[in-house]
Amino acid sequence: MTRVDNDLIDAFMTWIETTRKCSISTRNQRLAAIHAFFRYVQAETPERLLSHQRILAIPLKRTGKPTVSYLTTEALQCILKQPDRTIPAGRRDLLLLTLLYDSGARVGELINLSVRNIRVAQPATVTVRGKGQKVRHVPLMSGTASLLANYLHERQLTEIHKSDHPLFFNSRKQKLTRAGVSYVIDKYVALVRKQNTVSLPDKISPHVFRHAKAMHLLQANVNLVYIRDFLGHASITTTEIYARADDQVKRHALEKAYSPTLIDDLPAWQDDKSLLRWLQNLCQ
């Protein structure tokens, strides 16, 4: 431990960024782990307290906050038009994409859904178990409920003994994985990119559908408190990132706050002869 000092840790941080080509977030995670270790070590070896304090004083690097990537309504509609509804796999994919958006669920929450979490009778809801095992009941649109009812009937998931069966599963009857959901999304996004009809974000992950739902609710003037509860955020501060990211909402707010400073009838200064003579003399 005597060889580990702040110069060595600084060199390690530089190596992470320059040689390993890691991001600043990764660099900060490594440094946070080192800080946690030396907070423990300084209590065990107080004779090296000064050296440990110097290591703990190494600051985290600031990172720019990433922009919220989401789908416009036109882009979302184009993606949802891609699955082939004439085949079972296409109908499953359409439901997966629709439910991912309509419920605003995280991908982990989506793949953990079982049949018992679905209510297709009105009012249609899906019971989602989120972070910290917090449960929320999310209302669904009638179109999504109809797709769900047809899917459950087609996959023979309406029997009582199928209540704990995964809602989405692969050909081996196993629960769909995160990679499986990403594969479905990438497949249809690639088709939309080939058509080149709408603008899409550079990268579309399952979480982009959650962002899209939140932004569309915000643009529909839904209160942030309701959006927070819908998404299962612990704090409204987390939900406020959507308000800061939405240019449309900002523009509407500025338009409402704008008060014209110019009157409609401007003075006919061209007819003011004395003003014109004064301007001519000024230029001489």
C-alpha positions as CSV (number, residue, x, y, z in Angstrom):
1,M,0.0,0.0,0.0
2,T,2.9,2.4,0.5
3,R,3.4,2.5,-3.3
4,V,-0.1,3.6,-3.9
5,D,-0.4,7.4,-3.8
6,N,-2.3,10.1,-5.5
7,D,0.3,10.3,-8.4
8,L,-0.3,6.6,-9.1
9,I,-4.1,7.0,-9.1
10,D,-3.8,10.1,-11.4
11,A,-1.7,8.1,-13.8
12,F,-4.2,5.2,-13.7
13,M,-7.1,7.6,-14.5
14,T,-5.1,9.0,-17.4
15,W,-4.4,5.5,-18.7
16,I,-8.1,4.7,-18.5
17,E,-9.0,7.7,-20.7
18,T,-6.1,7.7,-23.2
19,T,-5.0,4.1,-23.6
20,R,-8.2,2.2,-22.8
21,K,-10.3,5.0,-24.6
22,C,-13.0,4.8,-21.8
23,S,-15.6,7.4,-21.4
24,I,-15.5,10.0,-18.6
25,S,-18.4,8.2,-16.9
26,T,-16.4,5.0,-16.8
27,R,-13.4,6.9,-15.5
28,N,-15.6,8.4,-12.7
29,Q,-17.0,5.0,-11.8
30,R,-13.5,3.6,-11.4
31,L,-12.4,6.6,-9.3
32,A,-15.6,6.3,-7.1
33,A,-14.7,2.7,-6.3
34,I,-11.1,3.7,-5.4
35,H,-12.5,6.5,-3.2
36,A,-14.8,4.0,-1.4
37,F,-11.9,1.7,-0.8
38,F,-9.6,4.4,0.7
39,R,-12.4,5.7,2.9
40,Y,-12.3,2.3,4.5
41,V,-8.4,2.1,4.5
42,Q,-7.9,5.4,6.2
43,A,-9.7,4.1,9.3
44,E,-7.6,1.0,9.3
45,T,-4.2,2.6,8.7
46,P,-4.4,6.1,10.2
47,E,-0.6,6.5,10.0
48,R,-1.0,7.1,6.2
49,L,-4.0,9.4,6.6
50,L,-2.4,12.3,4.6
51,S,-1.7,10.1,1.6
52,H,-5.2,8.7,1.7
53,Q,-6.7,12.2,2.0
54,R,-4.8,13.2,-1.2
55,I,-6.3,10.2,-3.0
56,L,-9.8,11.1,-1.8
57,A,-9.2,14.7,-3.0
58,I,-8.8,13.6,-6.6
59,P,-12.0,15.0,-8.2
60,L,-14.5,13.4,-10.5
61,K,-14.6,14.8,-14.0
62,R,-17.6,16.7,-15.1
63,T,-19.6,15.1,-17.9
64,G,-22.1,16.8,-20.2
65,K,-25.6,15.7,-19.7
66,P,-26.8,13.6,-22.6
67,T,-29.7,14.8,-24.6
68,V,-33.0,12.9,-24.3
69,S,-33.4,10.8,-27.4
70,Y,-37.0,10.0,-28.4
71,L,-39.3,9.2,-31.3
72,T,-41.6,11.7,-32.9
73,T,-45.2,10.5,-33.5
74,E,-44.4,10.2,-37.2
75,A,-41.3,8.1,-36.6
76,L,-43.2,5.9,-34.1
77,Q,-46.0,5.3,-36.5
78,C,-43.6,4.3,-39.3
79,I,-41.9,1.7,-37.0
80,L,-45.3,0.3,-35.9
81,K,-46.3,-0.2,-39.5
82,Q,-43.3,-2.5,-40.3
83,P,-44.3,-5.8,-38.5
84,D,-46.1,-8.3,-40.8
85,R,-49.5,-8.7,-39.2
86,T,-50.4,-11.7,-41.3
87,I,-48.0,-14.0,-39.4
88,P,-47.9,-14.8,-35.7
89,A,-44.3,-13.5,-35.2
90,G,-45.2,-10.2,-36.8
91,R,-48.3,-9.8,-34.5
92,R,-46.2,-10.6,-31.5
93,D,-43.6,-8.0,-32.5
94,L,-46.3,-5.4,-33.1
95,L,-47.7,-6.0,-29.6
96,L,-44.2,-5.8,-28.1
97,L,-43.4,-2.5,-29.7
98,T,-46.9,-1.1,-28.9
99,L,-46.8,-2.2,-25.3
100,L,-43.3,-0.9,-24.8
101,Y,-44.4,2.5,-25.9
102,D,-47.9,2.6,-24.4
103,S,-46.9,1.4,-21.0
104,G,-43.7,3.5,-20.8
105,A,-42.1,0.4,-19.3
106,R,-38.4,-0.2,-19.0
107,V,-37.1,-3.1,-21.0
108,G,-36.5,-5.1,-17.8
109,E,-40.0,-4.4,-16.6
110,L,-41.4,-5.5,-20.0
111,I,-39.7,-8.8,-20.2
112,N,-40.6,-9.7,-16.6
113,L,-44.3,-9.3,-17.4
114,S,-46.4,-12.4,-16.9
115,V,-50.0,-13.1,-18.0
116,R,-51.4,-12.3,-14.6
117,N,-50.0,-8.7,-14.9
118,I,-52.4,-8.0,-17.8
119,R,-56.0,-6.8,-17.6
120,V,-57.7,-6.5,-21.0
121,A,-61.1,-5.8,-19.6
122,Q,-62.0,-2.1,-19.3
123,P,-60.3,-0.2,-17.9
124,A,-57.3,-2.1,-19.4
125,T,-54.1,-2.0,-17.3
126,V,-50.8,-3.6,-17.0
127,T,-49.2,-4.1,-13.6
128,V,-45.5,-3.3,-13.7
129,R,-42.9,-4.0,-11.1
130,G,-40.2,-1.4,-11.3
131,K,-37.1,-0.4,-9.4
132,G,-37.0,-1.3,-5.8
133,Q,-39.9,-3.7,-6.4
134,K,-42.3,-0.8,-6.6
135,V,-45.5,-1.8,-8.3
136,R,-47.5,0.6,-10.5
137,H,-50.7,0.0,-12.5
138,V,-50.4,1.6,-15.9
139,P,-53.5,2.3,-18.0
140,L,-53.5,1.2,-21.6
141,M,-55.2,2.5,-24.7
142,S,-58.1,0.6,-26.2
143,G,-56.0,-0.3,-29.3
144,T,-53.3,-1.9,-27.1
145,A,-55.8,-3.8,-25.1
146,S,-57.3,-5.2,-28.3
147,L,-53.9,-6.4,-29.5
148,L,-53.3,-7.9,-26.1
149,A,-56.6,-9.8,-26.0
150,N,-56.0,-11.2,-29.5
151,Y,-52.4,-12.2,-28.6
152,L,-53.4,-14.0,-25.4
153,H,-56.1,-15.9,-27.3
154,E,-53.8,-16.8,-30.2
155,R,-51.0,-18.0,-27.9
156,Q,-53.4,-19.9,-25.7
157,L,-52.5,-17.9,-22.6
158,T,-56.1,-17.4,-21.3
159,E,-56.2,-20.5,-19.2
160,I,-55.9,-20.1,-15.4
161,H,-52.8,-22.4,-15.2
162,K,-51.0,-20.0,-17.6
163,S,-51.2,-17.0,-15.3
164,D,-47.5,-17.1,-14.4
165,H,-46.4,-17.8,-18.0
166,P,-44.1,-15.0,-19.5
167,L,-46.1,-12.6,-21.6
168,F,-43.3,-12.5,-24.3
169,F,-41.3,-15.6,-25.0
170,N,-39.1,-17.1,-27.7
171,S,-39.4,-20.3,-29.7
172,R,-38.2,-22.3,-26.8
173,K,-41.0,-21.0,-24.6
174,Q,-38.4,-19.1,-22.5
175,K,-38.8,-15.5,-21.4
176,L,-37.7,-13.0,-24.0
177,T,-34.3,-11.4,-23.1
178,R,-33.2,-7.8,-23.3
179,A,-31.1,-8.8,-26.3
180,G,-34.2,-10.3,-27.9
181,V,-36.2,-7.1,-27.5
182,S,-33.3,-5.0,-28.9
183,Y,-33.1,-7.4,-31.9
184,V,-36.8,-6.9,-32.6
185,I,-36.5,-3.1,-32.5
186,D,-33.3,-3.0,-34.6
187,K,-35.0,-5.2,-37.3
188,Y,-37.8,-2.8,-37.8
189,V,-35.8,0.4,-37.4
190,A,-33.5,-0.8,-40.2
191,L,-36.5,-1.2,-42.5
192,V,-37.6,2.4,-41.7
193,R,-34.1,3.7,-42.3
194,K,-34.1,2.1,-45.8
195,Q,-37.3,3.8,-46.6
196,N,-35.8,7.2,-45.6
197,T,-39.2,8.8,-45.0
198,V,-38.8,10.1,-41.5
199,S,-36.0,11.3,-39.3
200,L,-34.8,8.9,-36.6
201,P,-32.4,9.2,-33.7
202,D,-28.9,7.7,-34.4
203,K,-29.4,5.0,-31.9
204,I,-32.8,3.6,-30.9
205,S,-32.8,1.4,-27.8
206,P,-35.8,0.1,-25.9
207,H,-35.5,3.0,-23.5
208,V,-36.1,5.4,-26.4
209,F,-39.7,4.2,-26.5
210,R,-40.1,5.1,-22.9
211,H,-38.7,8.6,-23.6
212,A,-41.1,8.9,-26.5
213,K,-44.1,8.2,-24.3
214,A,-43.0,10.7,-21.7
215,M,-42.4,13.4,-24.3
216,H,-45.7,12.8,-26.0
217,L,-47.5,13.0,-22.7
218,L,-45.7,16.3,-21.9
219,Q,-46.6,17.7,-25.4
220,A,-50.2,16.8,-24.7
221,N,-50.0,19.1,-21.6
222,V,-50.2,16.3,-19.1
223,N,-49.0,17.5,-15.6
224,L,-45.4,16.4,-14.7
225,V,-46.7,14.9,-11.5
226,Y,-48.9,12.4,-13.5
227,I,-46.0,11.6,-15.8
228,R,-43.8,10.9,-12.8
229,D,-46.3,8.4,-11.4
230,F,-46.9,6.9,-14.9
231,L,-43.2,6.3,-15.4
232,G,-42.6,5.2,-11.8
233,H,-40.0,7.9,-11.0
234,A,-39.0,8.3,-7.4
235,S,-38.7,12.1,-7.7
236,I,-40.2,14.6,-10.1
237,T,-36.7,16.0,-10.6
238,T,-36.0,13.0,-12.8
239,T,-39.2,13.7,-14.8
240,E,-38.2,17.3,-15.3
241,I,-35.5,16.3,-17.8
242,Y,-38.3,15.9,-20.4
243,A,-39.5,19.4,-19.9
244,R,-36.0,20.7,-20.3
245,A,-35.4,18.7,-23.4
246,D,-38.6,19.4,-25.3
247,D,-38.1,22.3,-27.7
248,Q,-41.8,22.4,-28.6
249,V,-42.9,23.0,-25.0
250,K,-40.2,25.7,-24.7
251,R,-41.4,27.4,-27.8
252,H,-45.1,27.4,-26.7
253,A,-44.1,28.8,-23.3
254,L,-42.1,31.6,-25.0
255,E,-45.0,32.4,-27.3
256,K,-47.4,32.6,-24.3
257,A,-45.0,34.9,-22.5
258,Y,-44.3,37.1,-25.5
259,S,-45.8,40.5,-25.5
260,P,-45.3,42.6,-28.7
261,T,-43.3,45.7,-28.2
262,L,-44.0,47.2,-31.6
263,I,-47.3,48.9,-32.5
264,D,-49.0,48.0,-35.8
265,D,-49.1,51.5,-37.2
266,L,-45.5,52.7,-37.5
267,P,-44.9,56.4,-38.0
268,A,-44.4,57.5,-41.6
269,W,-40.9,59.0,-41.0
270,Q,-40.3,59.3,-44.7
271,D,-42.9,62.1,-44.7
272,D,-41.1,64.1,-41.9
273,K,-39.1,66.6,-44.0
274,S,-37.3,68.1,-41.0
275,L,-36.1,64.7,-39.9
276,L,-34.9,63.9,-43.4
277,R,-32.9,67.2,-43.5
278,W,-31.4,66.5,-40.1
279,L,-30.3,63.1,-41.3
280,Q,-28.8,64.5,-44.4
281,N,-26.8,67.1,-42.5
282,L,-25.6,64.5,-40.1
283,C,-24.1,62.4,-43.0
284,Q,-22.2,65.4,-44.4
